[in-house]
Amino acid sequence: MQAIIHTINSINKRIGIFASWFSGLLVIVVLYDILMRYFFKQSTPWIVELEWHLFSILFLFGAAFTFQADRHVRVDLFYSQMSTVEKARINLCGNLLFLLPWCLFIIKYAFAYALFSYQMGEGSPDPGGLPFRFVIKFCIVIGFVLLALQSISNSLESWQILRQEKVLKE
């Protein structure tokens, strides 16, 4: 079980670090867009689309790593005051009842969406926009697969905590 957790965490950490580089690239692209728009009165559709593609990749590929590092948004009224075992119970239930089913739902429908886009050779509807729109749509699938894997890893970690607590009580 520990090998599975380690493998998933390692994959998501590497991909999360890779995705973090997109933030620097995004800053450069946005700066270029601002300079061209305000100083030279020029803007091109491909640069605007590239901005949201980079942001999407940053968000989708970084979400699992953010979740792994426990830096995600959480309503924390009581959670911070709970014991490790209580947190493990909540995390296990939240992962299995909410996050994992939601990820599987998104993966199923996003894959069909991306596949259809690929089959029709979808590109930007704007003249001068980016081609191969299906690539960013497949990134949705990849991002949610990574998040589902991280949900499994976190569930296994919570399960280990709960089993350890059970052994200590016996």
PATOR-34847 format. One record per residue: residue number from 0; z, x, y of N, C-alpha, C in turn; residue in one letter. Coordinates in steps of 0.1 Angstrom, whole numbers, plus 2048, in hexadecimal, padded with zeros to 3 digits. Atoms other than C-alpha are relative to their C-alpha. Example, Ala and Ser with C-alpha at 12.3 -4.5 7.8 and 13.67 -1.06 7.14 Angstrom:
2
+-----+-----+-----+-----+-----+-----+-----+-----+-----+-----+------+
! seq !  nZ !  nX !  nY ! caZ ! caX ! caY !  cZ !  cX !  cY ! type !
+-----+-----+-----+-----+-----+-----+-----+-----+-----+-----+------+
!   0 ! 800 ! 809 ! 7F4 ! 84E ! 87B ! 7D3 ! 800 ! 809 ! 80C !    A !
!   1 ! 800 ! 7F7 ! 7F5 ! 847 ! 889 ! 7F5 ! 808 ! 7F8 ! 80B !    S !
+-----+-----+-----+-----+-----+-----+-----+-----+-----+-----+------+
END
This chain:
170
+-----+-----+-----+-----+-----+-----+-----+-----+-----+-----+------+
! seq !  nZ !  nX !  nY ! caZ ! caX ! caY !  cZ !  cX !  cY ! type !
+-----+-----+-----+-----+-----+-----+-----+-----+-----+-----+------+
!   0 ! 800 ! 808 ! 7F4 ! 800 ! 800 ! 800 ! 800 ! 809 ! 80D !    M !
!   1 ! 7FF ! 7F7 ! 7F5 ! 809 ! 81D ! 817 ! 7F2 ! 806 ! 803 !    Q !
!   2 ! 80D ! 7FA ! 7FF ! 7E6 ! 82C ! 811 ! 7F7 ! 7F6 ! 808 !    A !
!   3 ! 809 ! 80A ! 7F9 ! 7D5 ! 80C ! 81C ! 804 ! 7FF ! 80F !    I !
!   4 ! 7FC ! 800 ! 7F2 ! 7EA ! 80A ! 83C ! 7FC ! 80C ! 807 !    I !
!   5 ! 803 ! 7F4 ! 7F9 ! 7E4 ! 82E ! 844 ! 7F0 ! 800 ! 803 !    H !
!   6 ! 80F ! 800 ! 7FF ! 7BE ! 82A ! 83E ! 7FB ! 7F7 ! 80C !    T !
!   7 ! 803 ! 80A ! 7F5 ! 7BB ! 80B ! 854 ! 804 ! 805 ! 80E !    I !
!   8 ! 7FB ! 7FB ! 7F4 ! 7D0 ! 81A ! 86F ! 7F8 ! 80C ! 805 !    N !
!   9 ! 808 ! 7F5 ! 7FC ! 7BD ! 83A ! 86F ! 7F2 ! 7FC ! 805 !    S !
!  10 ! 80E ! 804 ! 7FC ! 79B ! 829 ! 871 ! 801 ! 7F9 ! 80E !    I !
!  11 ! 7FF ! 807 ! 7F3 ! 7A7 ! 812 ! 88E ! 804 ! 80A ! 80B !    N !
!  12 ! 7FC ! 7F6 ! 7F6 ! 7B7 ! 830 ! 8A0 ! 7F3 ! 808 ! 805 !    K !
!  13 ! 80C ! 7F8 ! 7FC ! 796 ! 844 ! 89F ! 7F7 ! 7F7 ! 808 !    R !
!  14 ! 809 ! 808 ! 7F9 ! 781 ! 827 ! 8A9 ! 805 ! 7FC ! 80E !    I !
!  15 ! 7FA ! 803 ! 7F3 ! 79A ! 81E ! 8C5 ! 7FF ! 80B ! 80A !    G !
!  16 ! 801 ! 7F4 ! 7F7 ! 799 ! 841 ! 8D3 ! 7F1 ! 801 ! 804 !    I !
!  17 ! 80E ! 800 ! 7FD ! 773 ! 840 ! 8D0 ! 7FD ! 7F6 ! 80B !    F !
!  18 ! 803 ! 80B ! 7F6 ! 772 ! 81F ! 8E3 ! 806 ! 803 ! 80E !    A !
!  19 ! 7FA ! 7FC ! 7F3 ! 789 ! 82D ! 8FE ! 7F7 ! 808 ! 809 !    S !
!  20 ! 809 ! 7F8 ! 7F8 ! 76D ! 844 ! 909 ! 7F6 ! 7F7 ! 807 !    W !
!  21 ! 809 ! 809 ! 7F9 ! 759 ! 825 ! 912 ! 805 ! 7FC ! 80E !    F !
!  22 ! 7FA ! 803 ! 7F3 ! 771 ! 81F ! 92F ! 7FB ! 80A ! 80B !    S !
!  23 ! 806 ! 7F6 ! 7F6 ! 766 ! 840 ! 940 ! 7F2 ! 7FD ! 802 !    G !
!  24 ! 80E ! 803 ! 7FF ! 742 ! 838 ! 939 ! 7FE ! 7F3 ! 809 !    L !
!  25 ! 801 ! 80C ! 7F9 ! 747 ! 815 ! 947 ! 803 ! 802 ! 80F !    L !
!  26 ! 7FD ! 7FD ! 7F2 ! 756 ! 823 ! 967 ! 7F4 ! 807 ! 807 !    V !
!  27 ! 80C ! 7FA ! 7FB ! 738 ! 839 ! 96C ! 7F5 ! 7F7 ! 802 !    I !
!  28 ! 80A ! 80A ! 7FF ! 720 ! 81D ! 966 ! 802 ! 7F6 ! 80C !    V !
!  29 ! 7FD ! 80A ! 7F5 ! 732 ! 805 ! 97E ! 7FF ! 807 ! 80D !    V !
!  30 ! 801 ! 7F9 ! 7F4 ! 734 ! 820 ! 998 ! 7F1 ! 802 ! 804 !    L !
!  31 ! 80E ! 7FF ! 7FD ! 70F ! 826 ! 995 ! 7FA ! 7F3 ! 805 !    Y !
!  32 ! 805 ! 80D ! 7FC ! 708 ! 801 ! 998 ! 805 ! 7FC ! 80E !    D !
!  33 ! 7FB ! 803 ! 7F2 ! 71E ! 7FE ! 9B7 ! 7F8 ! 808 ! 80A !    I !
!  34 ! 807 ! 7F8 ! 7F6 ! 70D ! 81B ! 9C8 ! 7F2 ! 7FB ! 802 !    L !
!  35 ! 80E ! 805 ! 7FF ! 6EA ! 80E ! 9C0 ! 800 ! 7F3 ! 807 !    M !
!  36 ! 800 ! 80D ! 7FA ! 6F3 ! 7EB ! 9CB ! 803 ! 800 ! 80F !    R !
!  37 ! 7FB ! 800 ! 7F2 ! 706 ! 7F2 ! 9EB ! 7F9 ! 80A ! 80A !    Y !
!  38 ! 806 ! 7F5 ! 7F7 ! 6F5 ! 812 ! 9F8 ! 7F1 ! 7FF ! 800 !    F !
!  39 ! 80E ! 800 ! 801 ! 6D2 ! 80E ! 9EB ! 7FA ! 7F2 ! 7FE !    F !
!  40 ! 804 ! 80E ! 801 ! 6D0 ! 7E8 ! 9E8 ! 7F7 ! 7FD ! 7F4 !    K !
!  41 ! 807 ! 802 ! 80D ! 6C3 ! 7EA ! 9C4 ! 80A ! 7FD ! 7F5 !    Q !
!  42 ! 7F9 ! 803 ! 80C ! 6D0 ! 7DC ! 9A4 ! 7F6 ! 7FC ! 7F5 !    S !
!  43 ! 809 ! 802 ! 80B ! 6C1 ! 7DA ! 982 ! 808 ! 7F8 ! 7F5 !    T !
!  44 ! 7F9 ! 808 ! 80B ! 6C9 ! 7C1 ! 966 ! 806 ! 808 ! 7F5 !    P !
!  45 ! 7FB ! 7F8 ! 80B ! 6CD ! 7DC ! 94C ! 80E ! 807 ! 803 !    W !
!  46 ! 7F3 ! 7FA ! 7FD ! 6EA ! 7ED ! 95F ! 80B ! 7F6 ! 800 !    I !
!  47 ! 7F6 ! 80B ! 800 ! 6FD ! 7CC ! 963 ! 803 ! 7FD ! 7F1 !    V !
!  48 ! 7FE ! 803 ! 80E ! 6F8 ! 7C5 ! 93E ! 807 ! 80B ! 7F9 !    E !
!  49 ! 7F9 ! 7F5 ! 806 ! 702 ! 7E8 ! 934 ! 80F ! 800 ! 804 !    L !
!  50 ! 7F2 ! 801 ! 7FC ! 723 ! 7E2 ! 947 ! 807 ! 7F7 ! 7F7 !    E !
!  51 ! 7F9 ! 809 ! 808 ! 72C ! 7C4 ! 933 ! 7FF ! 804 ! 7F1 !    W !
!  52 ! 801 ! 7FB ! 80D ! 720 ! 7D4 ! 913 ! 80B ! 80B ! 7FD !    H !
!  53 ! 7F5 ! 7F6 ! 802 ! 737 ! 7F2 ! 918 ! 80E ! 7FA ! 801 !    L !
!  54 ! 7F3 ! 806 ! 7FF ! 754 ! 7DC ! 922 ! 803 ! 7F8 ! 7F2 !    F !
!  55 ! 7FE ! 807 ! 80D ! 74E ! 7C7 ! 902 ! 804 ! 809 ! 7F5 !    S !
!  56 ! 7FE ! 7F6 ! 80A ! 74D ! 7E5 ! 8EC ! 80F ! 806 ! 802 !    I !
!  57 ! 7F2 ! 7FB ! 7FD ! 76D ! 7F3 ! 8FD ! 80A ! 7F6 ! 7FB !    L !
!  58 ! 7F6 ! 80A ! 804 ! 77F ! 7D2 ! 8F7 ! 800 ! 7FD ! 7F1 !    F !
!  59 ! 801 ! 803 ! 80E ! 772 ! 7CA ! 8D4 ! 805 ! 80B ! 7F7 !    L !
!  60 ! 7FD ! 7F5 ! 809 ! 776 ! 7EC ! 8C5 ! 80E ! 806 ! 803 !    F !
!  61 ! 7F3 ! 7FC ! 7FC ! 797 ! 7F3 ! 8D8 ! 80B ! 7F6 ! 7FC !    G !
!  62 ! 7F5 ! 80A ! 803 ! 7A9 ! 7D3 ! 8CE ! 808 ! 803 ! 7F4 !    A !
!  63 ! 7F8 ! 7FD ! 80D ! 7B3 ! 7DD ! 8AB ! 80A ! 80C ! 803 !    A !
!  64 ! 7F8 ! 7F4 ! 7FD ! 7C0 ! 7FF ! 8B8 ! 80C ! 7FB ! 809 !    F !
!  65 ! 7F6 ! 805 ! 7F7 ! 7D3 ! 7ED ! 8D4 ! 80B ! 7F8 ! 7F8 !    T !
!  66 ! 7F7 ! 808 ! 809 ! 7E2 ! 7D5 ! 8BA ! 808 ! 809 ! 7F8 !    F !
!  67 ! 7F9 ! 7F7 ! 808 ! 7EB ! 7F2 ! 8A4 ! 80B ! 807 ! 808 !    Q !
!  68 ! 7F7 ! 7F9 ! 7F7 ! 7FD ! 804 ! 8C1 ! 80A ! 7F6 ! 806 !    A !
!  69 ! 7F7 ! 80A ! 7FB ! 80F ! 7E3 ! 8C9 ! 800 ! 800 ! 80F !    D !
!  70 ! 802 ! 801 ! 7F2 ! 801 ! 7E3 ! 8EC ! 7F9 ! 7F4 ! 804 !    R !
!  71 ! 807 ! 80C ! 7FD ! 7F2 ! 7C1 ! 8EA ! 809 ! 7F6 ! 808 !    H !
!  72 ! 7F8 ! 80A ! 7F8 ! 7FD ! 7A3 ! 8FF ! 808 ! 7F8 ! 7F6 !    V !
!  73 ! 7F7 ! 808 ! 809 ! 81A ! 791 ! 8F0 ! 80A ! 7F8 ! 809 !    R !
!  74 ! 7F6 ! 808 ! 7F9 ! 831 ! 775 ! 8FC ! 80D ! 805 ! 7FA !    V !
!  75 ! 7F4 ! 7F9 ! 805 ! 851 ! 788 ! 8F9 ! 80D ! 7FB ! 805 !    D !
!  76 ! 7F4 ! 806 ! 7FB ! 86D ! 770 ! 901 ! 80C ! 804 ! 7F7 !    L !
!  77 ! 7F6 ! 7FD ! 80A ! 881 ! 777 ! 8E1 ! 7FD ! 80C ! 7F7 !    F !
!  78 ! 805 ! 7F6 ! 80A ! 86D ! 790 ! 8CD ! 807 ! 80E ! 802 !    Y !
!  79 ! 7FB ! 7F3 ! 7FE ! 87B ! 7AF ! 8DE ! 80F ! 801 ! 7FC !    S !
!  80 ! 7F2 ! 801 ! 803 ! 89F ! 7A4 ! 8D6 ! 802 ! 7FF ! 7F1 !    Q !
!  81 ! 7FE ! 802 ! 80E ! 898 ! 79F ! 8B1 ! 801 ! 80D ! 7F8 !    M !
!  82 ! 7FF ! 7F4 ! 809 ! 8A0 ! 7B7 ! 894 ! 7F2 ! 803 ! 7FA !    S !
!  83 ! 80D ! 7FC ! 806 ! 885 ! 7CA ! 882 ! 7FC ! 7F6 ! 7F5 !    T !
!  84 ! 803 ! 809 ! 80B ! 887 ! 7B2 ! 865 ! 7FA ! 7F2 ! 806 !    V !
!  85 ! 805 ! 80D ! 7FA ! 883 ! 793 ! 87B ! 7F2 ! 802 ! 806 !    E !
!  86 ! 80D ! 7FD ! 7FB ! 866 ! 7A4 ! 88D ! 7F5 ! 800 ! 7F5 !    K !
!  87 ! 809 ! 7FF ! 80C ! 856 ! 7AB ! 86B ! 7FC ! 7F2 ! 7FB !    A !
!  88 ! 803 ! 80D ! 804 ! 859 ! 787 ! 861 ! 7F6 ! 7F9 ! 80A !    R !
!  89 ! 809 ! 806 ! 7F6 ! 849 ! 77B ! 881 ! 7F2 ! 806 ! 800 !    I !
!  90 ! 80D ! 7F9 ! 800 ! 82D ! 795 ! 880 ! 7F8 ! 7FC ! 7F3 !    N !
!  91 ! 807 ! 803 ! 80D ! 825 ! 78D ! 85B ! 7FB ! 7F1 ! 801 !    L !
!  92 ! 804 ! 80E ! 7FF ! 824 ! 767 ! 862 ! 7F4 ! 7FF ! 80B !    C !
!  93 ! 80A ! 801 ! 7F6 ! 810 ! 76C ! 882 ! 7F2 ! 806 ! 7FC !    G !
!  94 ! 80C ! 7FA ! 805 ! 7F7 ! 783 ! 871 ! 7F9 ! 7F7 ! 7F6 !    N !
!  95 ! 806 ! 807 ! 80B ! 7F2 ! 76E ! 852 ! 7FC ! 7F1 ! 804 !    L !
!  96 ! 803 ! 80E ! 7FC ! 7F2 ! 74B ! 863 ! 7F7 ! 7FF ! 80C !    L !
!  97 ! 808 ! 802 ! 7F4 ! 7E1 ! 752 ! 884 ! 7F5 ! 80B ! 801 !    F !
!  98 ! 80A ! 7F5 ! 7FC ! 7D0 ! 774 ! 88A ! 7F6 ! 802 ! 7F5 !    L !
!  99 ! 80A ! 7FD ! 80A ! 7C0 ! 77A ! 868 ! 7F6 ! 7F4 ! 7FE !    L !
! 100 ! 80A ! 80B ! 801 ! 7B1 ! 757 ! 864 ! 7F7 ! 7FF ! 80C !    P !
! 101 ! 808 ! 800 ! 7F4 ! 7A5 ! 758 ! 888 ! 7F5 ! 80B ! 7FF !    W !
! 102 ! 80A ! 7F5 ! 801 ! 794 ! 77A ! 882 ! 7F5 ! 7FC ! 7F6 !    C !
! 103 ! 80A ! 804 ! 80A ! 783 ! 76D ! 862 ! 7F7 ! 7F5 ! 805 !    L !
! 104 ! 808 ! 80B ! 7FA ! 777 ! 74E ! 874 ! 7F6 ! 806 ! 80A !    F !
! 105 ! 809 ! 7FA ! 7F7 ! 768 ! 763 ! 890 ! 7F6 ! 809 ! 7F9 !    I !
! 106 ! 809 ! 7F8 ! 807 ! 759 ! 77C ! 878 ! 7F5 ! 7F8 ! 7FA !    I !
! 107 ! 80A ! 809 ! 806 ! 748 ! 760 ! 865 ! 7F5 ! 7FB ! 809 !    K !
! 108 ! 809 ! 806 ! 7F6 ! 738 ! 750 ! 883 ! 7F9 ! 80A ! 809 !    Y !
! 109 ! 806 ! 7F6 ! 7F8 ! 732 ! 76F ! 897 ! 7F5 ! 808 ! 7F8 !    A !
! 110 ! 80A ! 7F9 ! 808 ! 71F ! 77F ! 87A ! 7F3 ! 7F7 ! 7FF !    F !
! 111 ! 80C ! 808 ! 800 ! 708 ! 761 ! 877 ! 7F9 ! 800 ! 80E !    A !
! 112 ! 805 ! 7FF ! 7F2 ! 703 ! 762 ! 89D ! 7F9 ! 80D ! 802 !    Y !
! 113 ! 806 ! 7F3 ! 7FE ! 6FB ! 787 ! 89D ! 7F4 ! 801 ! 7F7 !    A !
! 114 ! 80C ! 7FF ! 809 ! 6E4 ! 784 ! 87F ! 7F4 ! 7F8 ! 805 !    L !
! 115 ! 80B ! 808 ! 7FA ! 6D0 ! 768 ! 88F ! 7FA ! 808 ! 80C !    F !
! 116 ! 805 ! 7F8 ! 7F5 ! 6CD ! 77E ! 8AE ! 7F8 ! 80B ! 7FC !    S !
! 117 ! 808 ! 7F5 ! 806 ! 6C1 ! 79B ! 899 ! 7F2 ! 7FB ! 7FB !    Y !
! 118 ! 80C ! 806 ! 806 ! 6A8 ! 785 ! 886 ! 7F5 ! 7FC ! 80A !    Q !
! 119 ! 80A ! 804 ! 7F6 ! 698 ! 779 ! 8A6 ! 7FD ! 80B ! 80A !    M !
! 120 ! 802 ! 7F5 ! 7F8 ! 699 ! 79B ! 8B6 ! 804 ! 7FE ! 80F !    G !
! 121 ! 7FB ! 804 ! 7F3 ! 6AD ! 78E ! 8D3 ! 803 ! 80D ! 809 !    E !
! 122 ! 7FE ! 7F6 ! 7F5 ! 6AD ! 7A3 ! 8F3 ! 806 ! 7F9 ! 80C !    G !
! 123 ! 7FB ! 806 ! 7F4 ! 6B8 ! 79C ! 916 ! 7F6 ! 7F6 ! 805 !    S !
! 124 ! 809 ! 809 ! 7FA ! 6AA ! 77D ! 926 ! 7FB ! 804 ! 80E !    P !
! 125 ! 804 ! 7FC ! 7F3 ! 6A8 ! 78F ! 947 ! 7F5 ! 80B ! 7FF !    D !
! 126 ! 80A ! 7F5 ! 7FF ! 689 ! 7A4 ! 94F ! 807 ! 80D ! 804 !    P !
! 127 ! 7FA ! 7F4 ! 7FC ! 694 ! 7C8 ! 94F ! 80E ! 802 ! 7FA !    G !
! 128 ! 7F3 ! 800 ! 806 ! 6B3 ! 7C0 ! 93A ! 800 ! 809 ! 7F3 !    G !
! 129 ! 7FF ! 7F8 ! 80C ! 6BF ! 7D2 ! 91B ! 7FA ! 7F9 ! 7F4 !    L !
! 130 ! 805 ! 806 ! 80C ! 6AD ! 7CD ! 8FA ! 80B ! 7FF ! 7F5 !    P !
! 131 ! 7F7 ! 800 ! 80C ! 6BE ! 7C7 ! 8D8 ! 80E ! 7FA ! 803 !    F !
! 132 ! 7F3 ! 807 ! 7FD ! 6D9 ! 7AE ! 8E3 ! 808 ! 7FE ! 7F3 !    R !
! 133 ! 7F8 ! 802 ! 80D ! 6E2 ! 7AA ! 8BE ! 80A ! 80B ! 7FD !    F !
! 134 ! 7F7 ! 7F5 ! 802 ! 6F3 ! 7CC ! 8BF ! 80E ! 7FD ! 805 !    V !
! 135 ! 7F3 ! 803 ! 7FA ! 70E ! 7C0 ! 8D6 ! 806 ! 7F4 ! 7F9 !    I !
! 136 ! 7FB ! 80B ! 808 ! 711 ! 7A0 ! 8C1 ! 806 ! 805 ! 7F3 !    K !
! 137 ! 7FA ! 7FA ! 80C ! 717 ! 7B5 ! 8A2 ! 80D ! 807 ! 803 !    F !
! 138 ! 7F4 ! 7FA ! 7FC ! 732 ! 7C7 ! 8B5 ! 80C ! 7F6 ! 800 !    C !
! 139 ! 7F6 ! 80B ! 801 ! 745 ! 7A6 ! 8B6 ! 805 ! 800 ! 7F2 !    I !
! 140 ! 7FC ! 800 ! 80F ! 745 ! 7A6 ! 890 ! 808 ! 80C ! 7FD !    V !
! 141 ! 7F8 ! 7F4 ! 803 ! 750 ! 7CA ! 88E ! 80D ! 800 ! 806 !    I !
! 142 ! 7F3 ! 801 ! 7FA ! 76B ! 7C5 ! 8A7 ! 80A ! 7F7 ! 7F9 !    G !
! 143 ! 7F7 ! 809 ! 807 ! 77A ! 7A8 ! 895 ! 803 ! 804 ! 7F1 !    F !
! 144 ! 7FD ! 7FA ! 80D ! 777 ! 7B9 ! 873 ! 80B ! 80B ! 802 !    V !
! 145 ! 7F6 ! 7F6 ! 7FD ! 78B ! 7D6 ! 882 ! 80E ! 7F9 ! 803 !    L !
! 146 ! 7F3 ! 807 ! 7FD ! 7A5 ! 7BD ! 88F ! 805 ! 7FA ! 7F4 !    L !
! 147 ! 7FB ! 806 ! 80C ! 7A7 ! 7AB ! 86E ! 806 ! 80B ! 7F7 !    A !
! 148 ! 7FA ! 7F5 ! 808 ! 7AC ! 7CD ! 85C ! 80E ! 804 ! 806 !    L !
! 149 ! 7F3 ! 7FC ! 7FA ! 7C8 ! 7D5 ! 875 ! 80A ! 7F5 ! 7FD !    Q !
! 150 ! 7F7 ! 80B ! 803 ! 7D7 ! 7B3 ! 86F ! 806 ! 802 ! 7F1 !    S !
! 151 ! 7FC ! 7FE ! 80E ! 7D8 ! 7BB ! 849 ! 80A ! 80C ! 800 !    I !
! 152 ! 7F7 ! 7F5 ! 7FF ! 7E7 ! 7DD ! 851 ! 80E ! 7FC ! 805 !    S !
! 153 ! 7F3 ! 804 ! 7FA ! 802 ! 7CE ! 867 ! 808 ! 7F7 ! 7F7 !    N !
! 154 ! 7F9 ! 809 ! 80A ! 809 ! 7B3 ! 84D ! 806 ! 808 ! 7F5 !    S !
! 155 ! 7FA ! 7F7 ! 80B ! 80E ! 7CE ! 832 ! 80C ! 807 ! 805 !    L !
! 156 ! 7F5 ! 7F9 ! 7FA ! 825 ! 7E1 ! 849 ! 80C ! 7F7 ! 801 !    E !
! 157 ! 7F6 ! 80A ! 7FF ! 839 ! 7C1 ! 84F ! 806 ! 7FD ! 7F2 !    S !
! 158 ! 7FC ! 803 ! 80E ! 83A ! 7BA ! 82A ! 809 ! 80B ! 7FB !    W !
! 159 ! 7F8 ! 7F5 ! 805 ! 847 ! 7DD ! 823 ! 80E ! 7FF ! 806 !    Q !
! 160 ! 7F3 ! 802 ! 7FA ! 863 ! 7D7 ! 83C ! 809 ! 7F5 ! 7FA !    I !
! 161 ! 7F9 ! 80B ! 806 ! 86C ! 7B6 ! 82D ! 805 ! 803 ! 7F1 !    L !
! 162 ! 7FC ! 7FC ! 80E ! 86C ! 7C4 ! 809 ! 80B ! 80B ! 800 !    R !
! 163 ! 7F6 ! 7F6 ! 7FF ! 881 ! 7E2 ! 814 ! 80E ! 7F9 ! 803 !    Q !
! 164 ! 7F4 ! 808 ! 7FC ! 89A ! 7C9 ! 824 ! 806 ! 7F9 ! 7F3 !    E !
! 165 ! 7FC ! 808 ! 80C ! 89B ! 7B5 ! 803 ! 806 ! 80A ! 7F6 !    K !
! 166 ! 7FA ! 7F6 ! 809 ! 8A2 ! 7D5 ! 7EF ! 80D ! 804 ! 805 !    V !
! 167 ! 7F3 ! 7FC ! 7FB ! 8BE ! 7DF ! 806 ! 80B ! 7F5 ! 7FE !    L !
! 168 ! 7F7 ! 80B ! 802 ! 8CE ! 7BC ! 802 ! 805 ! 7FF ! 7F2 !    K !
! 169 ! 7FC ! 801 ! 80F ! 8CE ! 7BF ! 7DC ! 809 ! 80B ! 7FD !    E !
+-----+-----+-----+-----+-----+-----+-----+-----+-----+-----+------+
END
